[in-house]
Structure formats: C-alpha cells, structure tokens
C-alpha cells in the first residue's frame, strides 16, 4: 500500500509534467488504491500548491486541441465535460478561443479544403457526406459545415470545367 506522502509526490510529478485536471488526478489516485478520504486530502493539497487548477487546464486543453488537433468548439466542450470541468469554466475557455487571432470559424474553410483533397469519392453527394461527417465529428456546427461543404463542392466542380 502506498503512503500518503508517496502518493502526493507521485501526483505532484504527474501534474508537473503536463497540465492536469482534478478528474485525471483522481482517476490516477484510485488506480493506485487510494480511498476517497485520502484522494480528497491529496487533491486539496495539490490545489493549494497550485499543481492542479481546472480553469488553467481548460484553457490550455482548449487551445491545444484547437491549434494542434483542429477540433471545433463543440468537440472541445464535450471532452472537457467528460473530464467534469464545470460549464462556466468550459464557456470561459471557449470564449478565450473566440477572442484569439485564429478563431474556429476562420479555420473551418482551410481544414475542410485540405480534407476535400483527400476524399476519394466519385460523386459529389458522397464527397459532401464524407466531408460533413468529418467536420461535424471534429466539433464544428452542422449549419456552418453544410454551408462550407456546399461552397467547396461547387467550387471544386467549377474548377474541373
């Protein structure tokens, strides 16, 4: 059985390597065999020592998933919700994305253009379905995706002539 001090040191190292949320650390503690009271004491100490901050995690997670993975706001919100981040914190993280230079609405056309080049479907309807399914799965709004996909398919057809 792990002692409280050992578990605390392990979780401090775990949090120091990358930004973590309370849910991730709690899961790790339970895997290590810590009971609920011990988990709560360790989590409280990590928060007090600023190793753990859900708001900081949410902002970093949203920024990274948007910039490096090309995720849209809906997917980011869903994943943060799975990590039990409060809705107000998720909203703040997403609005911070909207205030940046590179807004999700601005990158959707570029991402979809790049994806359209890799779609190997023969007819427009299948290409459209593939593109829409891909973009919605990435977390972008359906209406916006449909408009952009229609525009891209029409432009692709015009360029072929």
N, CA, C and O of each residue as an XYZ file, in Angstrom:
644
protein
N       0.841     -1.190      0.000
C       0.000      0.000      0.000
C       0.883      1.248      0.000
O       1.892      1.318      0.702
N       0.483      2.215     -0.792
C       1.239      3.460     -0.886
C       0.922      4.371      0.292
O      -0.217      4.445      0.752
N       1.931      5.047      0.762
C       1.687      6.007      1.830
C       1.197      7.314      1.219
O       1.338      7.556      0.020
N       0.628      8.135      2.065
C       0.100      9.418      1.595
C       1.201     10.284      0.998
O       0.999     10.922     -0.035
N       2.349     10.308      1.634
C       3.465     11.129      1.156
C       3.955     10.669     -0.213
O       4.229     11.489     -1.089
N       4.064      9.338     -0.395
C       4.491      8.797     -1.697
C       3.487      9.155     -2.791
O       3.863      9.576     -3.886
N       2.210      8.980     -2.476
C       1.175      9.306     -3.467
C       1.182     10.794     -3.801
O       1.030     11.178     -4.961
N       1.357     11.622     -2.788
C       1.407     13.064     -3.028
C       2.587     13.406     -3.936
O       2.437     14.189     -4.873
N       3.739     12.835     -3.670
C       4.919     13.092     -4.511
C       4.696     12.617     -5.949
O       5.069     13.301     -6.902
N       4.084     11.438     -6.094
C       3.788     10.928     -7.441
C       2.836     11.841     -8.195
O       3.031     12.098     -9.382
N       1.811     12.332     -7.516
C       0.827     13.199     -8.160
C       1.417     14.579     -8.456
O       1.049     15.206     -9.450
N       2.317     15.054     -7.614
C       2.997     16.321     -7.903
C       3.838     16.187     -9.170
O       3.845     17.082    -10.014
N       4.535     15.081     -9.296
C       5.340     14.837    -10.502
C       4.438     14.684    -11.725
O       4.750     15.188    -12.804
N       3.328     13.992    -11.548
C       2.362     13.784    -12.635
C       1.814     15.127    -13.117
O       1.705     15.362    -14.321
N       1.472     16.000    -12.183
C       0.930     17.315    -12.535
C       2.004     18.251    -13.085
O       1.697     19.147    -13.871
N       3.247     18.056    -12.686
C       4.325     18.923    -13.152
C       4.698     18.640    -14.605
O       5.179     19.529    -15.308
N       4.477     17.403    -15.059
C       4.836     17.038    -16.439
C       3.924     17.684    -17.469
O       4.373     18.047    -18.556
N       2.655     17.829    -17.139
C       1.685     18.405    -18.064
C       0.521     18.956    -17.259
O       0.346     18.610    -16.091
N      -0.265     19.805    -17.878
C      -1.443     20.365    -17.223
C      -2.462     19.252    -17.016
O      -2.784     18.526    -17.956
N      -2.969     19.112    -15.806
C      -3.928     18.051    -15.472
C      -5.174     18.659    -14.838
O      -5.139     19.757    -14.282
N      -6.255     17.930    -14.933
C      -7.486     18.340    -14.258
C      -7.720     17.447    -13.045
O      -7.084     16.406    -12.887
N      -8.629     17.870    -12.211
C      -8.936     17.152    -10.982
C      -9.376     15.715    -11.273
O      -8.982     14.786    -10.568
N     -10.186     15.540    -12.302
C     -10.711     14.226    -12.664
C      -9.584     13.259    -13.028
O      -9.591     12.106    -12.598
N      -8.612     13.730    -13.825
C      -7.488     12.878    -14.229
C      -6.667     12.422    -13.025
O      -6.294     11.254    -12.922
N      -6.394     13.352    -12.121
C      -5.591     13.031    -10.944
C      -6.360     12.093    -10.022
O      -5.789     11.154     -9.468
N      -7.658     12.349     -9.858
C      -8.481     11.488     -9.010
C      -8.518     10.061     -9.559
O      -8.433      9.098     -8.797
N      -8.644      9.928    -10.863
C      -8.629      8.614    -11.509
C      -7.307      7.899    -11.248
O      -7.287      6.709    -10.933
N      -6.216      8.627    -11.380
C      -4.889      8.063    -11.152
C      -4.726      7.614     -9.694
O      -4.147      6.561     -9.426
N      -5.234      8.407     -8.768
C      -5.148      8.053     -7.354
C      -5.954      6.790     -7.055
O      -5.502      5.928     -6.301
N      -7.132      6.680     -7.636
C      -7.965      5.494     -7.405
C      -7.304      4.252     -7.992
O      -7.406      3.167     -7.421
N      -6.630      4.403     -9.122
C      -5.905      3.277     -9.707
C      -4.763      2.831     -8.795
O      -4.400      1.655     -8.772
N      -4.203      3.778     -8.047
C      -3.107      3.464     -7.138
C      -3.618      2.877     -5.825
O      -2.822      2.489     -4.970
N      -4.937      2.808     -5.658
C      -5.509      2.179     -4.476
C      -5.841      3.120     -3.337
O      -6.027      2.671     -2.206
N      -5.919      4.417     -3.606
C      -6.241      5.377     -2.550
C      -7.747      5.377     -2.290
O      -8.545      5.275     -3.223
N      -8.126      5.492     -1.028
C      -9.550      5.580     -0.702
C     -10.030      7.024     -0.897
O      -9.224      7.912     -1.175
N     -11.330      7.256     -0.752
C     -11.935      8.554     -1.046
C     -11.378      9.667     -0.157
O     -11.119     10.770     -0.639
N     -11.194      9.394      1.114
C     -10.694     10.420      2.040
C      -9.258     10.818      1.691
O      -8.912     11.999      1.708
N      -8.434      9.829      1.376
C      -7.048     10.106      1.000
C      -6.994     10.885     -0.310
O      -6.215     11.828     -0.447
N      -7.815     10.489     -1.259
C      -7.891     11.205     -2.543
C      -8.205     12.673     -2.301
O      -7.550     13.560     -2.848
N      -9.205     12.915     -1.483
C      -9.639     14.287     -1.233
C      -8.535     15.112     -0.561
O      -8.342     16.275     -0.913
N      -7.814     14.535      0.391
C      -6.715     15.246      1.056
C      -5.599     15.587      0.061
O      -5.073     16.700      0.055
N      -5.258     14.626     -0.760
C      -4.186     14.858     -1.744
C      -4.623     15.893     -2.778
O      -3.856     16.793     -3.120
N      -5.845     15.770     -3.272
C      -6.349     16.735     -4.253
C      -6.365     18.143     -3.669
O      -5.984     19.102     -4.340
N      -6.806     18.266     -2.422
C      -6.849     19.571     -1.767
C      -5.451     20.169     -1.660
O      -5.264     21.363     -1.893
N      -4.485     19.352     -1.313
C      -3.112     19.850     -1.192
C      -2.559     20.250     -2.559
O      -1.852     21.253     -2.662
N      -2.866     19.490     -3.601
C      -2.405     19.834     -4.949
C      -3.009     21.154     -5.422
O      -2.342     21.946     -6.087
N      -4.256     21.380     -5.080
C      -4.907     22.647     -5.439
C      -4.256     23.801     -4.677
O      -3.968     24.846     -5.260
N      -4.028     23.615     -3.386
C      -3.409     24.663     -2.572
C      -2.009     25.009     -3.064
O      -1.609     26.173     -3.028
N      -1.265     24.011     -3.523
C       0.095     24.232     -4.009
C       0.126     24.612     -5.492
O       1.197     24.757     -6.081
N      -1.052     24.771     -6.084
C      -1.233     25.195     -7.479
C      -0.659     24.204     -8.508
O      -0.310     24.587     -9.625
N      -0.573     22.952     -8.118
C      -0.235     21.913     -9.090
C      -1.463     21.609     -9.941
O      -1.347     21.144    -11.075
N      -2.614     21.870     -9.392
C      -3.888     21.490    -10.001
C      -4.796     22.708    -10.068
O      -5.053     23.358     -9.054
N      -5.284     23.016    -11.277
C      -6.195     24.142    -11.468
C      -7.053     23.825    -12.693
O      -6.560     23.841    -13.821
N      -8.337     23.538    -12.469
C      -9.217     23.144    -13.572
C      -9.392     24.256    -14.597
O      -9.512     23.979    -15.790
N      -9.409     25.493    -14.159
C      -9.567     26.599    -15.099
C      -8.341     26.717    -16.006
O      -8.472     26.880    -17.219
N      -7.173     26.635    -15.420
C      -5.930     26.685    -16.207
C      -5.875     25.501    -17.173
O      -5.474     25.651    -18.327
N      -6.283     24.315    -16.686
C      -6.310     23.131    -17.532
C      -7.255     23.324    -18.717
O      -6.905     23.002    -19.853
N      -8.447     23.848    -18.452
C      -9.447     24.012    -19.510
C      -8.948     24.953    -20.606
O      -9.136     24.684    -21.792
N      -8.317     26.046    -20.209
C      -7.795     26.990    -21.206
C      -6.678     26.351    -22.037
O      -6.647     26.500    -23.259
N      -5.775     25.649    -21.379
C      -4.671     25.003    -22.098
C      -5.192     23.891    -23.013
O      -4.748     23.764    -24.154
N      -6.124     23.096    -22.517
C      -6.683     21.995    -23.296
C      -7.400     22.518    -24.539
O      -7.202     22.011    -25.643
N      -8.237     23.538    -24.343
C      -8.987     24.107    -25.475
C      -8.031     24.663    -26.525
O      -8.199     24.412    -27.718
N      -7.046     25.406    -26.089
C      -6.084     25.999    -27.021
C      -5.306     24.922    -27.781
O      -5.144     25.007    -28.998
N      -4.827     23.909    -27.053
C      -4.034     22.852    -27.693
C      -4.860     22.026    -28.668
O      -4.415     21.757    -29.784
N      -6.048     21.624    -28.262
C      -6.879     20.791    -29.152
C      -7.323     21.571    -30.373
O      -7.460     21.003    -31.457
N      -7.549     22.864    -30.210
C      -7.935     23.690    -31.354
C      -6.751     23.876    -32.306
O      -6.879     23.682    -33.515
N      -5.614     24.250    -31.752
C      -4.446     24.560    -32.593
C      -3.797     23.323    -33.208
O      -3.466     23.320    -34.394
N      -3.616     22.274    -32.407
C      -2.838     21.131    -32.871
C      -3.690     20.006    -33.457
O      -3.223     19.278    -34.333
N      -4.920     19.853    -32.991
C      -5.769     18.764    -33.478
C      -6.855     19.246    -34.436
O      -7.504     18.428    -35.087
N      -7.060     20.546    -34.532
C      -8.079     21.086    -35.422
C      -9.497     20.801    -34.949
O     -10.401     20.644    -35.770
N      -9.703     20.734    -33.648
C     -11.036     20.466    -33.111
C     -11.856     21.739    -33.077
O     -11.322     22.839    -32.931
N     -13.164     21.573    -33.216
C     -14.092     22.690    -33.114
C     -14.582     22.865    -31.689
O     -14.290     22.044    -30.819
N     -15.325     23.934    -31.452
C     -15.773     24.245    -30.094
C     -16.671     23.182    -29.464
O     -16.594     22.954    -28.256
N     -17.508     22.538    -30.248
C     -18.413     21.532    -29.679
C     -17.647     20.312    -29.181
O     -17.965     19.774    -28.121
N     -16.667     19.884    -29.915
C     -15.872     18.719    -29.515
C     -15.048     19.035    -28.263
O     -14.938     18.212    -27.354
N     -14.476     20.230    -28.233
C     -13.692     20.642    -27.067
C     -14.580     20.686    -25.834
O     -14.193     20.200    -24.772
N     -15.772     21.267    -25.969
C     -16.704     21.349    -24.837
C     -17.113     19.956    -24.367
O     -17.212     19.713    -23.164
N     -17.347     19.053    -25.293
C     -17.727     17.687    -24.948
C     -16.617     16.990    -24.167
O     -16.881     16.350    -23.149
N     -15.400     17.111    -24.632
C     -14.273     16.455    -23.970
C     -13.990     17.064    -22.597
O     -13.651     16.343    -21.659
N     -14.127     18.369    -22.476
C     -13.956     18.989    -21.158
C     -15.070     18.558    -20.218
O     -14.831     18.365    -19.026
N     -16.271     18.406    -20.731
C     -17.386     17.922    -19.923
C     -17.142     16.504    -19.435
O     -17.509     16.165    -18.310
N     -16.533     15.679    -20.257
C     -16.205     14.309    -19.854
C     -15.203     14.282    -18.706
O     -15.154     13.331    -17.925
N     -14.413     15.333    -18.620
C     -13.442     15.432    -17.536
C     -14.027     16.175    -16.335
O     -13.302     16.556    -15.416
N     -15.325     16.373    -16.353
C     -16.082     17.003    -15.260
C     -15.622     18.418    -14.951
O     -15.587     18.828    -13.791
N     -15.273     19.154    -15.981
C     -14.940     20.569    -15.820
C     -16.270     21.329    -15.768
O     -17.138     21.078    -16.604
N     -16.458     22.246    -14.819
C     -17.722     22.986    -14.714
C     -18.054     23.756    -15.994
O     -17.158     24.225    -16.696
N     -19.335     23.877    -16.284
C     -19.799     24.518    -17.519
C     -19.312     25.957    -17.635
O     -18.977     26.408    -18.731
N     -19.269     26.675    -16.536
C     -18.811     28.066    -16.583
C     -17.341     28.145    -17.003
O     -16.951     29.065    -17.723
N     -16.544     27.207    -16.569
C     -15.122     27.186    -16.929
C     -14.962     26.818    -18.406
O     -14.116     27.378    -19.103
N     -15.777     25.879    -18.874
C     -15.744     25.493    -20.296
C     -16.114     26.687    -21.167
O     -15.459     26.953    -22.175
N     -17.159     27.400    -20.779
C     -17.593     28.585    -21.532
C     -16.485     29.629    -21.574
O     -16.243     30.234    -22.618
N     -15.820     29.840    -20.461
C     -14.722     30.818    -20.412
C     -13.567     30.399    -21.321
O     -12.976     31.237    -22.002
N     -13.250     29.125    -21.332
C     -12.152     28.630    -22.175
C     -12.500     28.781    -23.651
O     -11.649     29.160    -24.455
N     -13.748     28.486    -24.010
C     -14.161     28.609    -25.412
C     -14.236     30.075    -25.850
O     -13.907     30.393    -26.993
N     -14.661     30.959    -24.964
C     -14.702     32.368    -25.335
C     -13.291     32.939    -25.453
O     -13.068     33.872    -26.224
N     -12.342     32.394    -24.705
C     -10.948     32.813    -24.868
C     -10.438     32.420    -26.252
O      -9.644     33.141    -26.855
N     -10.902     31.269    -26.752
C     -10.544     30.863    -28.122
C     -11.117     31.840    -29.138
O     -10.449     32.201    -30.107
N     -12.361     32.268    -28.914
C     -13.029     33.180    -29.841
C     -12.337     34.542    -29.893
O     -12.373     35.225    -30.916
N     -11.705     34.931    -28.778
C     -11.051     36.231    -28.719
C      -9.664     36.226    -29.354
O      -9.094     37.289    -29.597
N      -9.121     35.053    -29.623
C      -7.780     34.961    -30.208
C      -7.756     35.401    -31.662
O      -8.795     35.690    -32.257
N      -6.559     35.447    -32.221
C      -6.390     35.863    -33.613
C      -6.971     34.838    -34.579
O      -7.526     35.200    -35.617
N      -6.846     33.575    -34.240
C      -7.245     32.479    -35.109
C      -8.537     31.856    -34.590
O      -8.488     30.904    -33.810
N      -9.677     32.368    -35.003
C     -10.965     31.888    -34.498
C     -11.362     30.589    -35.180
O     -10.990     30.360    -36.331
N     -12.120     29.723    -34.484
C     -12.561     28.461    -35.093
C     -13.331     28.652    -36.399
O     -13.212     27.837    -37.314
N     -14.118     29.725    -36.488
C     -14.871     29.961    -37.734
C     -13.948     30.249    -38.908
O     -14.265     29.918    -40.051
N     -12.806     30.865    -38.624
C     -11.871     31.219    -39.683
C     -11.091     30.019    -40.200
O     -10.684     30.007    -41.362
N     -10.877     29.021    -39.370
C     -10.061     27.882    -39.786
C     -10.876     26.762    -40.424
O     -10.315     25.900    -41.102
N     -12.182     26.763    -40.217
C     -13.015     25.703    -40.793
C     -12.837     25.579    -42.308
O     -12.636     24.464    -42.790
N     -12.901     26.665    -43.080
C     -12.706     26.521    -44.535
C     -11.363     25.891    -44.910
O     -11.297     25.060    -45.816
N     -10.308     26.280    -44.220
C      -8.982     25.735    -44.531
C      -8.923     24.243    -44.224
O      -8.405     23.459    -45.019
N      -9.455     23.856    -43.071
C      -9.447     22.444    -42.700
C     -10.258     21.615    -43.689
O      -9.837     20.531    -44.094
N     -11.419     22.130    -44.073
C     -12.282     21.379    -44.989
C     -11.687     21.302    -46.389
O     -11.829     20.283    -47.064
N     -11.027     22.357    -46.829
C     -10.361     22.316    -48.140
C      -9.287     21.236    -48.158
O      -9.183     20.463    -49.110
N      -8.495     21.194    -47.097
C      -7.435     20.192    -47.001
C      -8.027     18.782    -46.999
O      -7.500     17.883    -47.654
N      -9.126     18.590    -46.258
C      -9.754     17.273    -46.183
C     -10.366     16.882    -47.524
O     -10.299     15.718    -47.919
N     -10.961     17.843    -48.224
C     -11.605     17.557    -49.510
C     -10.594     16.991    -50.513
O     -10.950     16.153    -51.343
N      -9.362     17.435    -50.442
C      -8.329     16.925    -51.358
C      -8.052     15.440    -51.149
O      -7.593     14.754    -52.062
N      -8.334     14.946    -49.940
C      -8.052     13.538    -49.644
C      -9.264     12.632    -49.832
O      -9.133     11.410    -49.763
N     -10.446     13.211    -50.068
C     -11.662     12.410    -50.232
C     -11.626     11.751    -51.606
O     -11.454     12.429    -52.619
N     -11.788     10.425    -51.639
C     -11.649      9.665    -52.879
C     -12.990      9.249    -53.487
O     -13.036      8.322    -54.296
N     -14.064      9.911    -53.114
C     -15.387      9.548    -53.634
C     -15.554     10.066    -55.064
O     -14.996     11.098    -55.438
N     -16.330      9.330    -55.845
C     -16.506      9.674    -57.249
C     -17.564     10.755    -57.459
O     -17.371     11.665    -58.266
N     -18.673     10.659    -56.743
C     -19.753     11.629    -56.977
C     -19.796     12.684    -55.873
O     -19.289     12.490    -54.768
N     -20.419     13.804    -56.218
C     -20.465     14.941    -55.298
C     -21.211     14.635    -54.007
O     -20.813     15.095    -52.936
N     -22.270     13.876    -54.099
C     -23.080     13.590    -52.909
C     -22.257     12.819    -51.862
O     -22.301     13.142    -50.675
N     -21.531     11.832    -52.296
C     -20.704     11.045    -51.388
C     -19.569     11.890    -50.818
O     -19.253     11.789    -49.632
N     -18.958     12.720    -51.657
C     -17.902     13.618    -51.176
C     -18.447     14.573    -50.127
O     -17.796     14.843    -49.118
N     -19.645     15.080    -50.377
C     -20.287     16.007    -49.440
C     -20.564     15.305    -48.112
O     -20.275     15.853    -47.048
N     -21.119     14.104    -48.170
C     -21.418     13.354    -46.941
C     -20.148     13.088    -46.138
O     -20.126     13.242    -44.917
N     -19.112     12.693    -46.832
C     -17.850     12.385    -46.164
C     -17.275     13.627    -45.482
O     -16.819     13.569    -44.341
N     -17.306     14.733    -46.192
C     -16.764     15.989    -45.681
C     -17.568     16.504    -44.483
O     -16.994     16.956    -43.493
N     -18.891     16.435    -44.579
C     -19.752     16.906    -43.493
C     -19.577     16.030    -42.260
O     -19.453     16.550    -41.151
N     -19.566     14.720    -42.431
C     -19.395     13.808    -41.311
C     -18.057     14.062    -40.611
O     -17.980     14.064    -39.383
N     -17.023     14.273    -41.395
C     -15.704     14.530    -40.836
C     -15.690     15.832    -40.026
O     -15.182     15.848    -38.905
N     -16.237     16.915    -40.573
C     -16.195     18.222    -39.907
C     -17.084     18.263    -38.660
O     -16.718     18.865    -37.651
N     -18.249     17.622    -38.734
C     -19.125     17.583    -37.560
C     -18.467     16.739    -36.470
O     -18.566     17.070    -35.288
N     -17.810     15.672    -36.849
C     -17.088     14.849    -35.883
C     -15.939     15.600    -35.226
O     -15.542     15.283    -34.105
N     -15.419     16.576    -35.913
C     -14.358     17.417    -35.355
C     -14.906     18.453    -34.381
O     -14.141     19.081    -33.649
N     -16.227     18.638    -34.364
C     -16.813     19.544    -33.376
C     -17.260     20.884    -33.913
O     -17.423     21.831    -33.143
N     -17.460     20.988    -35.205
C     -17.956     22.237    -35.770
C     -19.467     22.149    -35.943
O     -20.019     21.056    -36.070
N     -20.137     23.301    -35.947
C     -21.593     23.357    -36.022
C     -22.074     22.879    -37.391
O     -21.479     23.193    -38.421
N     -23.163     22.114    -37.376
C     -23.688     21.487    -38.576
C     -24.050     22.510    -39.664
O     -23.684     22.331    -40.826
N     -24.755     23.565    -39.298
C     -25.171     24.557    -40.301
C     -23.977     25.192    -40.996
O     -23.959     25.344    -42.217
N     -23.006     25.552    -40.219
C     -21.790     26.170    -40.776
C     -21.042     25.171    -41.666
O     -20.533     25.536    -42.726
N     -20.982     23.942    -41.237
C     -20.309     22.895    -42.012
C     -21.026     22.677    -43.346
O     -20.379     22.555    -44.386
N     -22.348     22.630    -43.317
C     -23.115     22.416    -44.546
C     -22.873     23.539    -45.552
O     -22.669     23.280    -46.738
N     -22.894     24.779    -45.083
C     -22.643     25.918    -45.976
C     -21.263     25.808    -46.604
O     -21.100     25.957    -47.815
N     -20.289     25.548    -45.770
C     -18.907     25.486    -46.247
C     -18.689     24.299    -47.186
O     -17.989     24.426    -48.191
N     -19.276     23.158    -46.870
C     -19.135     21.980    -47.731
C     -19.787     22.229    -49.088
O     -19.222     21.874    -50.122
N     -20.960     22.833    -49.088
C     -21.635     23.146    -50.356
C     -20.779     24.071    -51.204
O     -20.625     23.858    -52.406
N     -20.226     25.094    -50.578
C     -19.386     26.038    -51.306
C     -18.149     25.336    -51.879
O     -17.777     25.573    -53.028
N     -17.522     24.486    -51.089
C     -16.319     23.798    -51.548
C     -16.605     22.836    -52.698
O     -15.853     22.774    -53.670
N     -17.696     22.091    -52.575
C     -18.053     21.138    -53.638
C     -18.375     21.884    -54.934
O     -17.954     21.463    -56.011
N     -19.120     22.988    -54.834
C     -19.438     23.775    -56.027
C     -18.183     24.360    -56.653
O     -18.036     24.344    -57.875
N     -17.276     24.877    -55.829
C     -16.025     25.425    -56.354
C     -15.161     24.346    -56.986
O     -14.512     24.585    -58.005
N     -15.150     23.163    -56.389
C     -14.377     22.060    -56.959
C     -14.928     21.648    -58.319
O     -14.165     21.349    -59.238
N     -16.267     21.631    -58.446
C     -16.881     21.301    -59.724
C     -16.574     22.367    -60.764
O     -16.305     22.038    -61.919
N     -16.607     23.640    -60.377
C     -16.318     24.731    -61.312
C     -14.874     24.685    -61.780
O     -14.587     25.001    -62.935
N     -13.970     24.300    -60.906
C     -12.553     24.232    -61.280
C     -12.265     23.083    -62.243
O     -11.330     23.159    -63.040
N     -13.056     22.031    -62.172
C     -12.847     20.892    -63.069
C     -13.223     21.215    -64.495
O     -12.692     20.613    -65.429
N     -14.137     22.162    -64.679
C     -14.559     22.520    -66.042
C     -13.522     23.363    -66.627
O     -13.650     23.792    -67.774
